[in-house]
Structure formats: structure tokens, C-alpha cells
Amino acid sequence: MLLTATCTTSDVEDIRQNLNILPTNFTIIRGTSLARQEIDIQVISKPSKQNLYSQIQNILVGLTTGRCIIYCSGPSSCQELFHYLHENLSALSFGLYHGELDGEQRKMAIRNWKTGIIQIMIAINGFGMGINVPDVYLIIHTTIPLSMTNFIQEIGRAGRDGKPSKSIVFYSRNDIRTLFSIITQREERYDYLFVFFFLIINFDNGLVHRKRIIVKH
């Protein structure tokens, strides 16, 4: 028996083949819908770096309840945003998590996140997997995640208690070009669907349509 809340259909097929399980001996049981209706997904065109930081600052000022995870593309981006927000929003408590911190620093960051000492966690992609914190109501991506799987897992950190939550993704044309380049090098063709999701987002204002694309993936 294999259990997962976020595995895509293509990933499931890869697992089946790698385990040499015949299709006749493999059954998938899933709900009628994987959509998280409590999560409002917003995609916003990314301004310049300084304006981006200022915009995130304004968003956090409006966060009156719950906590937030901000996903950045790498350690340097995490560090830079952390210092900016820490200096400009002294009333909030910030945490930092990325691969260039030593093991003890990462453990302390996770411990402080679990216990509620940290309100806003600034982290690299993948932070929070397996950590069930119920009062996360805002997820911010400062750039497009590398895959739909990553995106689903990361926004899934929000609304664990069923309360209304928000996912905000900042994107730029440069992000899309970079993502295309990475995907081409990895030869993971199915992930092009993820790029198309962001390409068509501006031509459809329907939140339901965005969630439908995620569920079908």
C-alpha cells in the first residue's frame, strides 16, 4: 500500500513501472476531487526586486491572523528578503530556512516554526513537507516553482485547519524562460503542462479554471 496526498498521475505511473507492478495488480483509490476549495490562488506579475519586496511587505501588514511561508528560489534570495522584511516589519517574527544554514540552525528554525515562535518563514522550495502546522493561511512564491508537484505540495501547507487561505505566486516572463530551459535540460516533458498553466492564467480570470488545471494534473 502506498499513501500520498499530492502525487500526480504521471508520478504514480512512474512508481508503478519502477516497482515492476503489472497494471492488473495496481489500483488507484482517490477522492472525486483533489481541489482545496479553501485556498484562493492568485497569480501576480512580478515587479522589480525592490518593488517586489515592498509589495510583499504590504501583503504581510494585512496578515491579521495566522502565519505565512514565503518560498524563494535559493539561499541568497532567502537571505536578502529576510533582512529586508526583518528591518521593515519589526513587529513580526521571521524565520529563515535554506541549505546553506548548518544542521543546528535548520533544526532550530523548524522547532521555532512548529512551536509558533516564528510567524513568517522565508525558505527554499520544499520547506514544510511533513510538518502539519494548522494556522498557515498565506503562501507566497517569489518565483514560479519548478514543477506542478512542488506547487501543489507547497500551497498545501496552507489551510490545514480548513479555514480560508491564500496562495500568491509572483511570476515574470524571465521566470517562464528559465523554467523552460530547466525543463528542457531535464527532459521532463510532462512538466511543460505546468508552464502552460502559468501562460494561460492571464487569459482567464476564473479561479475555478485555475483549480481545475491543478486537479487534472
Backbone as numpy.savetxt, mean C-alpha at the origin, in Angstrom:
# Nx Ny Nz CAx CAy CAz Cx Cy Cz
-3.67 -27.55 2.92 -4.51 -26.36 2.92 -3.62 -25.11 2.92
-3.91 -24.18 2.03 -3.19 -22.92 1.94 -4.18 -21.78 2.20
-3.82 -20.86 3.09 -4.72 -19.77 3.45 -4.06 -18.43 3.15
-4.81 -17.54 2.50 -4.31 -16.20 2.22 -5.49 -15.27 2.01
-5.28 -13.99 2.34 -6.34 -13.01 2.14 -6.11 -12.14 0.90
-4.92 -12.21 0.31 -4.58 -11.25 -0.74 -3.97 -11.87 -1.99
-3.83 -13.16 -2.07 -3.17 -13.79 -3.22 -4.01 -13.60 -4.48
-3.37 -13.19 -5.56 -4.08 -13.01 -6.82 -4.30 -14.35 -7.50
-5.20 -14.38 -8.48 -5.49 -15.63 -9.19 -4.26 -16.15 -9.94
-3.46 -15.23 -10.50 -2.25 -15.66 -11.20 -1.23 -16.24 -10.22
-1.14 -15.65 -9.03 -0.23 -16.17 -8.01 -0.67 -17.55 -7.54
-1.97 -17.73 -7.41 -2.50 -19.03 -7.00 -2.12 -20.10 -8.01
-2.24 -19.78 -9.29 -1.89 -20.74 -10.34 -0.40 -21.05 -10.31
0.43 -20.04 -10.06 1.88 -20.26 -9.94 2.18 -21.21 -8.79
1.51 -21.02 -7.67 1.72 -21.89 -6.50 1.34 -23.33 -6.83
0.19 -23.48 -7.49 -0.27 -24.83 -7.84 0.75 -25.54 -8.72
1.26 -24.84 -9.73 2.21 -25.45 -10.64 3.53 -25.77 -9.96
4.01 -24.87 -9.11 5.28 -25.08 -8.41 5.21 -26.25 -7.43
4.01 -26.50 -6.91 3.83 -27.62 -5.99 3.46 -28.91 -6.72
3.37 -28.83 -8.05 3.03 -30.00 -8.88 1.70 -30.63 -8.47
0.73 -29.77 -8.21 -0.61 -30.24 -7.86 -1.48 -30.23 -9.11
-2.12 -31.33 -9.42 -2.99 -31.40 -10.58 -4.21 -30.51 -10.38
-4.70 -29.90 -11.45 -5.90 -29.05 -11.34 -7.09 -29.80 -10.74
-7.17 -31.10 -11.02 -8.29 -31.88 -10.50 -8.21 -32.08 -8.99
-7.02 -31.88 -8.44 -6.84 -32.03 -6.99 -6.70 -30.69 -6.27
-7.07 -29.62 -6.97 -6.85 -28.28 -6.43 -8.16 -27.51 -6.46
-8.63 -27.07 -5.32 -9.89 -26.35 -5.22 -9.66 -24.99 -4.57
-10.20 -23.95 -5.18 -10.09 -22.59 -4.62 -11.43 -22.22 -3.99
-11.39 -21.85 -2.74 -12.60 -21.41 -2.04 -12.40 -19.94 -1.68
-13.28 -19.09 -2.15 -13.16 -17.66 -1.88 -14.54 -17.04 -1.78
-14.61 -15.87 -1.16 -15.88 -15.18 -1.03 -16.37 -14.67 -2.37
-17.62 -14.23 -2.40 -18.18 -13.71 -3.65 -17.56 -12.38 -4.05
-16.98 -11.67 -3.06 -16.33 -10.40 -3.35 -15.17 -10.18 -2.40
-14.04 -9.72 -2.95 -12.89 -9.39 -2.12 -12.78 -7.89 -1.87
-13.77 -7.14 -2.36 -13.72 -5.68 -2.22 -13.84 -5.28 -0.76
-13.03 -4.33 -0.35 -13.11 -3.76 0.99 -13.90 -2.46 0.88
-15.22 -2.58 1.10 -16.10 -1.44 0.88 -15.80 -0.28 1.81
-15.15 -0.56 2.94 -14.88 0.51 3.90 -13.69 1.37 3.51
-12.93 0.97 2.46 -11.74 1.72 2.05 -12.05 2.56 0.81
-11.94 3.86 0.96 -12.13 4.81 -0.14 -10.78 5.01 -0.83
-10.69 4.67 -2.12 -9.43 4.74 -2.86 -9.38 6.02 -3.69
-8.35 6.82 -3.46 -8.16 8.07 -4.21 -6.80 8.04 -4.90
-6.76 8.45 -6.16 -5.51 8.54 -6.91 -5.31 10.00 -7.29
-4.15 10.56 -6.90 -3.92 12.00 -7.05 -2.63 12.23 -7.84
-2.68 13.13 -8.80 -1.49 13.49 -9.56 -0.45 14.09 -8.62
0.78 13.61 -8.73 1.83 14.02 -7.80 2.43 15.38 -8.19
2.47 16.32 -7.23 3.13 17.60 -7.50 4.64 17.48 -7.32
5.34 18.59 -7.29 6.77 18.58 -7.01 7.02 18.03 -5.62
8.27 17.63 -5.34 8.57 17.00 -4.06 8.15 17.86 -2.87
8.52 19.15 -2.89 8.20 20.02 -1.77 6.69 20.18 -1.61
6.00 20.33 -2.73 4.55 20.45 -2.67 3.89 19.14 -2.24
4.52 18.01 -2.61 4.01 16.72 -2.17 4.08 16.62 -0.65
5.22 16.97 -0.09 5.38 16.91 1.36 4.39 17.84 2.06
4.20 19.02 1.49 3.25 19.97 2.05 1.82 19.43 1.98
1.49 18.77 0.88 0.16 18.21 0.71 -0.08 17.07 1.71
0.93 16.23 1.91 0.82 15.15 2.90 0.65 15.74 4.30
1.39 16.81 4.57 1.26 17.48 5.86 -0.17 17.95 6.09
-0.78 18.55 5.09 -2.17 19.03 5.20 -3.14 17.87 5.40
-2.88 16.75 4.73 -3.74 15.58 4.90 -3.67 15.07 6.34
-2.46 15.02 6.89 -2.28 14.51 8.25 -2.90 15.44 9.29
-2.90 16.73 9.03 -3.55 17.67 9.94 -5.04 17.34 10.07
-5.63 16.88 8.98 -7.05 16.52 8.99 -7.34 15.14 9.53
-6.29 14.40 9.93 -6.49 13.06 10.48 -6.82 13.20 11.97
-8.10 13.22 12.28 -8.53 13.47 13.66 -8.60 12.20 14.50
-8.79 11.06 13.85 -8.85 9.79 14.58 -8.01 8.74 13.87
-7.54 7.78 14.63 -6.82 6.67 14.04 -5.39 7.01 13.67
-4.76 6.06 12.97 -3.35 6.19 12.61 -3.16 6.02 11.10
-1.91 6.19 10.67 -1.63 6.25 9.24 -0.30 5.57 8.93
-0.24 4.91 7.77 1.03 4.40 7.24 1.30 5.13 5.93
2.51 5.67 5.79 2.93 6.32 4.55 4.01 5.46 3.92
3.74 4.94 2.73 4.70 4.08 2.03 5.53 4.92 1.06
6.85 4.79 1.15 7.78 5.47 0.26 8.54 4.45 -0.58
9.23 4.93 -1.61 9.89 4.02 -2.56 11.21 3.46 -2.05
11.83 4.10 -1.06 13.12 3.62 -0.57 13.53 4.30 0.72
14.63 3.84 1.32 15.09 4.39 2.60 15.32 5.90 2.58
15.96 6.42 1.53 16.25 7.86 1.50 14.97 8.68 1.45
13.98 8.20 0.70 12.68 8.89 0.64 11.99 8.86 2.00
12.09 7.73 2.69 11.52 7.61 4.03 12.16 8.62 4.97
13.48 8.65 4.97 14.22 9.54 5.87 13.86 11.00 5.62
13.83 11.38 4.36 13.57 12.77 4.01 12.18 13.21 4.43
11.17 12.37 4.14 9.80 12.70 4.51 9.63 12.70 6.03
10.29 11.75 6.70 10.22 11.67 8.16 10.71 12.98 8.79
11.87 13.46 8.36 12.43 14.69 8.94 11.54 15.90 8.65
10.98 15.96 7.44 10.11 17.08 7.09 8.87 17.11 7.99
8.21 15.97 8.10 6.97 15.92 8.88 7.24 16.08 10.37
8.33 15.51 10.83 8.68 15.61 12.25 8.92 17.07 12.64
9.50 17.84 11.74 9.77 19.25 12.03 8.52 20.11 11.92
7.59 19.73 11.05 6.43 20.59 10.78 5.15 20.16 11.48
5.14 18.94 12.03 3.95 18.46 12.76 4.39 17.89 14.10
4.85 18.75 14.97 5.41 18.30 16.24 4.36 17.70 17.17
3.08 17.96 16.89 2.03 17.42 17.75 1.77 15.94 17.51
2.27 15.41 16.39 2.06 14.00 16.06 3.33 13.21 16.32
3.16 11.93 16.59 4.32 11.05 16.81 4.59 10.23 15.56
5.83 10.25 15.08 6.20 9.60 13.84 7.17 8.45 14.09
7.05 7.43 13.25 7.98 6.32 13.28 8.60 6.11 11.92
9.71 5.39 11.90 10.45 5.17 10.65 10.82 3.70 10.55
10.60 3.12 9.36 10.93 1.70 9.17 11.41 1.48 7.75
12.69 1.05 7.62 13.22 0.69 6.31 14.45 -0.20 6.48
14.95 -0.71 5.39 16.00 -1.72 5.42 17.36 -1.25 5.88
17.60 0.05 5.91 18.90 0.55 6.33 19.00 0.79 7.83
17.89 0.62 8.54 17.93 0.66 10.00 18.47 -0.68 10.50
19.12 -0.69 11.66 19.61 -1.96 12.18 18.45 -2.76 12.78
18.71 -4.00 13.10 17.67 -4.90 13.57 16.95 -4.40 14.81
17.69 -3.84 15.76 17.08 -3.35 16.99 16.19 -2.15 16.73
16.61 -1.28 15.82 15.78 -0.12 15.48 14.47 -0.55 14.83
14.54 -1.56 13.96 13.32 -2.04 13.32 12.38 -2.70 14.32
12.97 -3.48 15.24 12.15 -4.12 16.27 11.45 -3.09 17.14
12.17 -2.03 17.50 11.59 -0.98 18.33 10.48 -0.25 17.59
10.68 -0.02 16.28 9.66 0.66 15.49 8.38 -0.17 15.45
8.51 -1.48 15.25 7.34 -2.35 15.22 6.68 -2.40 16.59
7.47 -2.49 17.64 6.93 -2.53 19.00 6.15 -1.25 19.32
6.72 -0.10 18.97 6.05 1.17 19.23 4.81 1.35 18.38
4.82 0.75 17.19 3.65 0.80 16.32 2.52 -0.05 16.91
2.85 -1.25 17.34 1.84 -2.14 17.90 1.20 -1.58 19.17
2.01 -0.92 19.99 1.51 -0.41 21.28 0.84 0.95 21.16
0.88 1.56 19.99 0.19 2.83 19.79 1.01 4.06 20.08
2.28 3.89 20.40 3.14 5.05 20.65 3.32 5.87 19.36
3.43 5.16 18.24 3.59 5.82 16.95 2.22 6.00 16.29
1.93 7.24 15.88 0.68 7.53 15.17 0.84 7.42 13.66
1.98 7.90 13.16 2.23 7.92 11.72 3.52 7.14 11.45
3.40 6.05 10.71 4.58 5.26 10.35 4.97 5.55 8.90
6.23 5.93 8.71 6.77 6.17 7.37 7.67 4.98 7.04
7.35 4.26 5.99 8.00 2.96 5.78 8.16 2.63 4.31
9.00 1.63 4.06 9.13 1.08 2.71 7.97 0.13 2.44
7.82 -0.24 1.18 6.76 -1.16 0.79 6.85 -2.46 1.57
5.71 -2.97 1.98 5.68 -4.24 2.68 5.54 -4.12 4.18
5.75 -2.94 4.74 5.62 -2.80 6.18 4.19 -3.12 6.62
4.09 -3.80 7.73 2.78 -4.07 8.32 2.20 -5.42 7.97
2.85 -6.19 7.10 2.34 -7.50 6.75 2.32 -8.38 8.00
1.18 -8.93 8.30 1.04 -9.81 9.46 0.86 -9.08 10.78
0.82 -7.74 10.74 0.61 -6.96 11.95 -0.81 -6.40 11.91
-1.65 -6.87 12.78 -3.06 -6.47 12.77 -3.28 -5.34 13.76
-3.23 -4.11 13.25 -3.50 -2.92 14.06 -4.87 -2.39 13.64
-5.87 -2.40 14.51 -7.24 -2.12 14.09 -7.55 -0.66 13.75
-6.79 0.30 14.30 -7.18 1.71 14.15 -6.36 2.47 13.12
-5.96 1.78 12.03 -5.31 2.46 10.90 -6.40 2.85 9.91
-6.58 4.16 9.71 -7.65 4.64 8.86 -7.15 5.38 7.62
-5.84 5.46 7.46 -5.30 6.17 6.30 -4.02 5.50 5.82
-3.97 5.20 4.53 -2.76 4.68 3.88 -2.40 5.65 2.76
-1.14 6.09 2.75 -0.66 6.98 1.70 0.51 6.33 0.97
0.42 6.28 -0.35 1.54 5.84 -1.18 2.11 7.07 -1.87
3.39 7.36 -1.65 4.00 8.52 -2.29 4.39 8.25 -3.73
4.30 7.00 -4.14 4.53 6.61 -5.53 3.74 5.33 -5.80
3.65 4.92 -7.06 2.88 3.74 -7.41 3.59 2.49 -6.91
2.89 1.60 -6.21 3.50 0.33 -5.80 3.93 -0.50 -7.01
4.84 -1.44 -6.77 5.41 -2.22 -7.86 4.44 -3.23 -8.45
3.43 -3.63 -7.71 2.49 -4.62 -8.23 1.14 -4.44 -7.57
0.13 -5.02 -8.22 -1.21 -4.99 -7.64 -1.24 -5.74 -6.32
-0.47 -6.84 -6.23 -0.42 -7.61 -4.99 0.07 -6.75 -3.84
1.16 -6.00 -4.07 1.67 -5.10 -3.04 0.62 -4.08 -2.64
-0.04 -3.51 -3.64 -1.04 -2.48 -3.38 -2.18 -3.02 -2.52
-2.70 -4.19 -2.88 -3.80 -4.79 -2.12 -3.38 -5.08 -0.69
-2.20 -5.64 -0.52 -1.73 -5.97 0.82 -1.53 -4.71 1.67
-1.00 -3.67 1.06 -0.68 -2.46 1.82 -1.92 -1.66 2.19
-2.87 -1.49 1.27 -4.08 -0.78 1.66 -4.93 -1.63 2.60
-4.67 -2.95 2.59 -5.38 -3.85 3.50 -5.02 -3.66 4.96
-3.97 -2.85 5.24 -3.64 -2.51 6.63 -4.69 -1.59 7.22
-5.49 -0.94 6.38 -6.48 0.05 6.84 -7.84 -0.60 7.11
-8.57 -0.01 8.02 -9.94 -0.42 8.27 -10.10 -1.83 8.79
-9.12 -2.30 9.56 -9.20 -3.68 10.07 -10.36 -3.86 11.05
-10.85 -2.75 11.61 -11.99 -2.83 12.52 -13.31 -2.56 11.80
-13.25 -2.45 10.47 -14.46 -2.26 9.69 -14.92 -0.83 9.55
-14.19 0.13 10.14 -14.59 1.53 10.06 -14.10 2.16 8.75
-14.77 3.24 8.30 -14.37 3.89 7.04 -12.91 4.33 7.06
-12.21 4.04 5.97 -10.79 4.36 5.86 -10.50 4.90 4.47
-9.28 5.40 4.30 -8.93 6.02 3.02 -7.55 5.56 2.56
-7.45 5.32 1.25 -6.17 5.03 0.61 -5.90 6.11 -0.43
-4.76 6.77 -0.29 -4.38 7.83 -1.23 -3.10 7.43 -1.94
-3.14 7.43 -3.27 -1.96 7.08 -4.07 -1.56 8.30 -4.91
-0.35 8.78 -4.70 0.20 9.85 -5.54 0.94 9.21 -6.71
0.70 9.71 -7.91 1.36 9.13 -9.08 1.81 10.22 -10.03
2.75 9.90 -10.88 3.21 10.80 -11.93 3.49 9.98 -13.18
3.63 10.64 -14.30 3.97 9.94 -15.54 5.33 9.27 -15.41
6.23 9.91 -14.71 7.55 9.34 -14.50 7.46 8.03 -13.71
6.55 7.98 -12.72 6.33 6.75 -11.96 5.90 5.63 -12.89
4.99 5.94 -13.80 4.48 4.92 -14.72 5.59 4.42 -15.65
6.43 5.36 -16.14 7.55 4.95 -17.00 8.52 4.05 -16.24
8.80 4.42 -14.99 9.71 3.61 -14.17 9.14 2.23 -13.93
7.84 2.17 -13.64 7.19 0.88 -13.39 7.22 0.00 -14.63
6.95 0.58 -15.79 7.03 -0.17 -17.04 8.42 -0.76 -17.23
9.45 0.04 -16.93 10.84 -0.41 -17.10 11.15 -1.58 -16.18
10.72 -1.49 -14.93 10.98 -2.56 -13.96 10.26 -3.83 -14.36
9.00 -3.69 -14.77 8.21 -4.86 -15.15 8.81 -5.54 -16.38
9.27 -4.74 -17.34 9.87 -5.30 -18.55 11.12 -6.11 -18.22
11.94 -5.59 -17.30 13.16 -6.29 -16.91 12.85 -7.60 -16.20
11.77 -7.60 -15.43 11.41 -8.81 -14.67 10.62 -9.79 -15.52
10.11 -9.33 -16.65 9.32 -10.17 -17.56 8.08 -10.72 -16.86
7.46 -9.89 -16.02 6.23 -10.28 -15.34 5.07 -9.59 -16.06
4.63 -10.19 -17.13 3.68 -9.53 -18.02 2.34 -9.26 -17.36
1.89 -10.12 -16.45 0.57 -9.93 -15.86 0.50 -8.65 -15.03
1.63 -8.16 -14.58 1.64 -6.94 -13.80 1.38 -5.70 -14.64
1.37 -5.86 -15.96 1.00 -4.72 -16.79 -0.43 -4.29 -16.48
-1.24 -5.23 -16.06 -2.62 -4.89 -15.68 -2.63 -3.82 -14.61
-1.65 -3.89 -13.72 -1.59 -2.92 -12.65 -1.29 -1.52 -13.21
-0.41 -1.45 -14.19 -0.12 -0.17 -14.80 -1.36 0.37 -15.51
-2.07 -0.49 -16.22 -3.27 -0.06 -16.92 -4.31 0.48 -15.95
-4.36 -0.11 -14.77 -5.29 0.38 -13.74 -5.03 1.85 -13.46
-3.77 2.23 -13.35 -3.45 3.63 -13.07 -3.60 4.51 -14.31
-3.38 3.94 -15.49 -3.51 4.71 -16.70 -4.97 5.11 -16.95
-5.90 4.22 -16.67 -7.30 4.51 -16.96 -8.00 5.23 -15.82
-7.36 5.35 -14.67 -8.03 5.88 -13.50 -8.53 7.30 -13.72
-7.78 8.08 -14.50 -8.16 9.48 -14.71 -9.31 9.63 -15.72
-9.64 8.54 -16.40 -10.72 8.61 -17.39 -12.02 8.06 -16.83
-12.02 7.72 -15.55 -13.22 7.18 -14.92 -13.26 7.67 -13.48
-14.29 8.39 -13.16 -14.38 8.96 -11.82 -15.09 8.05 -10.83
-15.43 6.84 -11.28 -16.22 5.96 -10.43 -15.36 5.15 -9.47
-15.62 5.31 -8.19 -14.90 4.55 -7.17 -15.19 3.06 -7.33
-16.43 2.72 -7.68 -16.80 1.32 -7.83 -15.95 0.68 -8.93
-15.73 1.41 -10.02 -14.93 0.88 -11.14 -13.52 0.57 -10.68
-12.92 1.43 -9.87 -11.57 1.20 -9.38 -11.52 -0.06 -8.53
-12.50 -0.24 -7.67 -12.52 -1.42 -6.81 -12.77 -2.68 -7.62
-13.57 -2.56 -8.69 -13.86 -3.72 -9.52 -12.59 -4.23 -10.19
-11.72 -3.30 -10.63 -10.46 -3.70 -11.26 -9.60 -4.45 -10.27
-9.54 -3.97 -9.02 -8.74 -4.63 -7.99 -9.26 -6.03 -7.72
-10.57 -6.17 -7.58 -11.16 -7.48 -7.27 -10.90 -8.47 -8.38
-11.02 -8.04 -9.66 -10.81 -8.94 -10.78 -9.37 -9.44 -10.85
-8.44 -8.63 -10.38 -7.03 -9.03 -10.42 -6.80 -10.23 -9.51
